[in-house]
Amino acid sequence: MLSLSAAVAQQDALNPAKHRNTTAVLGCLAEKLAGPASIGLLSPGTLGYLLESLSSDSHPTVMLFALIALEKFSQTSENKLTVSESSISDRLAVLESWADHPDHLKRQVGFCSQWSLDNLFLKEGRQFTYEKVSLTNINAMLNSNDVSEYLKISPTGLEARCDASSFESVRCTFCVDSGVWYYEVTVITSGVMQIGWATKDSKFLNHEGYGIGDDEYSCAYDGCRQLIWYNARSKPHSHPCWKE
């Protein structure tokens, strides 16, 4: 119905909202319709449109949603093979240099590009990021063995991202059981997150929407909705709504 193609992706480049919405819808459809329907959706025109949306002329928000859509399509194995054979890894190899970019939007593109190259669209001859990253000064990190299924964790173990429609959670590799402790978080996006403390008894029920602060074994700070969470109940706080 949308008659998508690489040429369409180049049209209205000054109107990124149109392409952001289109790529976001494609990602939602690919996630909800995984399987034969997803294979049918990923026509040559749709694939061309999404790949062209990763070009240097595109707005970073369009790049981000196009890349997420390609990830969602690749949940179906036939689509993953199709996308992998499209030389997508060459495009992502350029974009992964943005992983530490000071612009938060470009940083998200860089993170997702690097994650895809390490986990989805492998590039021949490219060393995995986790094989070359330095962990020398890192004493604690997000625990890749204590995480719900759809959370993306960076090779350093210090950054996490969720592009699933479920509520994903992770704990840290370092336990504290006495004294007074705090930690600091850099928020790359301004959306809904619950950040706090949890014992090992706290359960991650991602599909039910339960995470940190949603049981008696954890408590969380929510700077988006301006709430403190404990035992699935919340109370408001007066701090300003957080931003990137």
C-alpha positions in Angstrom: 0.0 0.0 0.0 2.9 2.4 0.8 4.8 1.4 -2.4 8.1 1.7 -0.6 11.5 1.8 -2.3 14.9 3.3 -2.0 13.8 6.2 -4.1 10.9 6.9 -1.7 13.3 7.0 1.2 15.1 9.9 -0.6 12.0 11.9 -0.9 11.0 14.5 1.7 14.3 14.2 3.4 13.5 17.5 5.1 10.5 15.9 6.7 12.0 13.2 8.9 8.8 12.7 10.9 7.2 11.1 7.9 10.0 8.5 7.5 10.4 8.0 11.3 6.7 7.1 11.5 6.9 4.8 8.5 10.0 3.0 9.8 8.4 2.7 13.3 5.3 1.2 11.9 7.3 -1.3 9.9 9.2 -2.3 13.0 5.9 -2.8 15.0 4.5 -4.9 12.2 7.6 -7.0 11.9 7.6 -7.7 15.6 3.9 -8.6 15.8 3.8 -10.6 12.6 7.0 -12.6 12.9 6.9 -15.6 10.6 5.4 -16.0 7.1 3.6 -12.6 7.3 6.9 -10.9 8.1 8.6 -12.6 5.1 5.8 -11.2 2.9 6.2 -7.7 4.3 9.9 -7.6 3.6 9.6 -7.1 -0.1 12.5 -5.8 -2.2 11.0 -2.3 -2.1 10.6 -2.4 1.7 14.2 -3.7 2.2 15.5 -1.0 -0.2 13.5 1.7 1.7 15.0 0.6 5.1 18.5 0.3 3.8 18.4 3.7 2.1 17.1 5.1 5.4 20.5 4.2 6.9 22.3 6.5 4.4 24.3 9.5 5.6 21.6 11.8 4.1 19.0 10.5 6.5 18.0 12.1 9.8 19.5 10.1 12.8 16.0 9.4 14.2 15.0 7.8 10.8 18.3 5.8 10.9 17.5 4.6 14.4 13.9 3.4 13.6 15.0 1.9 10.3 17.7 -0.1 12.0 15.3 -1.3 14.7 12.8 -2.3 12.0 15.5 -4.4 10.3 16.3 -6.1 13.6 12.6 -6.9 14.1 12.3 -8.3 10.6 15.4 -10.5 11.3 13.6 -12.3 14.1 12.4 -14.4 11.2 15.3 -16.5 10.0 14.5 -16.2 6.2 14.5 -12.4 6.6 17.7 -12.4 8.6 19.4 -14.2 5.7 17.9 -11.7 3.2 19.0 -8.7 5.2 22.5 -10.1 5.9 23.0 -10.6 2.1 22.2 -7.0 1.4 25.6 -5.7 2.5 24.0 -4.0 5.5 27.1 -4.7 7.6 29.1 -2.2 5.5 26.6 0.5 6.3 26.6 -0.4 10.0 30.4 -0.5 10.2 30.3 3.3 9.4 27.6 4.0 11.9 29.0 2.1 14.8 31.7 4.9 15.2 28.8 6.9 16.8 28.6 4.6 19.8 30.3 7.3 22.0 28.9 10.3 20.2 28.1 13.3 22.4 24.8 13.7 20.5 22.4 11.3 22.3 20.4 10.5 19.2 23.5 9.6 17.2 24.8 7.6 20.2 21.7 5.5 20.0 22.3 4.8 16.3 25.9 3.9 17.1 24.9 1.6 20.0 22.3 -0.3 17.8 24.7 -0.5 14.9 27.5 -2.0 17.0 25.0 -4.4 18.8 23.7 -5.6 15.4 27.2 -6.2 14.0 28.1 -8.2 17.1 24.9 -10.2 17.3 22.8 -10.2 14.1 24.5 -9.0 10.9 28.1 -10.3 11.3 30.8 -8.8 9.0 33.5 -11.1 7.8 36.9 -10.1 9.2 35.5 -7.8 11.8 36.6 -8.5 15.4 33.7 -8.7 17.9 33.6 -5.6 20.1 33.7 -7.6 23.3 37.0 -9.1 22.2 38.8 -5.8 22.0 37.1 -3.6 24.6 39.1 -2.8 27.7 37.5 -3.8 31.0 40.6 -2.7 33.1 38.9 0.0 35.2 35.5 -1.6 35.4 34.7 -3.1 38.8 31.0 -3.8 38.3 28.8 -4.1 35.3 25.3 -5.2 34.2 25.1 -9.0 34.6 24.5 -10.7 31.3 23.6 -13.9 33.2 21.0 -12.1 35.3 18.8 -10.3 32.7 15.5 -10.7 31.0 15.6 -12.0 27.4 15.3 -8.9 25.2 17.6 -6.4 26.8 20.7 -5.3 24.7 23.8 -4.8 26.8 27.0 -3.1 25.6 30.3 -5.0 25.4 31.6 -3.0 28.4 28.5 -4.1 30.4 27.9 -0.5 31.4 25.1 0.4 29.0 21.7 -1.2 28.3 18.9 -0.6 25.9 15.4 -2.0 25.3 13.7 -2.0 21.9 11.1 -4.6 22.7 7.5 -3.9 23.7 8.1 -5.8 27.0 9.5 -4.3 30.2 13.1 -5.7 30.4 15.3 -5.7 33.5 18.9 -6.5 34.6 20.8 -6.6 37.9 24.5 -5.8 38.5 27.5 -8.2 39.1 28.3 -6.5 42.4 26.3 -7.2 45.6 26.1 -4.8 48.6 24.8 -5.9 51.9 26.0 -3.3 54.4 27.0 0.3 54.6 25.6 3.2 52.5 25.9 3.0 48.7 24.9 5.0 45.6 25.5 4.8 41.9 25.0 7.3 39.0 23.3 6.7 35.7 23.5 8.6 32.4 20.1 8.6 30.8 20.5 8.4 27.0 16.7 8.5 26.3 14.0 10.3 28.3 11.4 7.5 28.3 9.9 5.2 31.0 12.5 3.4 33.1 12.7 2.2 36.7 16.2 2.4 38.2 16.9 1.3 41.7 17.9 -1.6 44.0 16.8 -5.2 43.9 17.7 -8.3 45.9 18.2 -11.7 44.2 14.6 -12.6 45.2 13.1 -9.9 42.9 11.6 -11.5 39.8 11.8 -10.1 36.3 8.4 -10.8 34.6 9.1 -8.8 31.4 5.9 -9.8 29.5 3.7 -8.9 32.5 5.5 -5.6 32.9 7.1 -6.3 36.2 10.6 -5.0 36.9 12.5 -3.2 39.6 10.2 -1.6 42.1 7.3 -3.9 41.2 7.6 -6.4 44.1 8.5 -6.4 47.8 12.2 -7.2 47.1 13.0 -4.0 45.1 12.5 -0.3 44.9 12.9 2.1 42.0 13.1 5.7 40.9 11.1 6.7 37.8 12.2 10.1 36.5 9.9 10.0 33.5 6.5 9.6 35.3 8.0 11.2 38.4 7.2 8.3 40.7 9.0 6.2 43.4 8.0 2.5 43.1 7.9 -0.3 45.7 5.9 -3.5 45.8 4.1 -2.4 42.6 2.8 0.7 44.2 4.0 4.2 43.5 4.1 7.6 45.2 5.0 10.9 43.4 8.3 12.8 43.8 8.8 16.5 43.0 12.0 16.3 41.0 11.8 17.6 37.4 11.0 15.1 34.7 14.3 13.7 33.4 15.7 14.5 30.0 18.5 12.9 27.9 
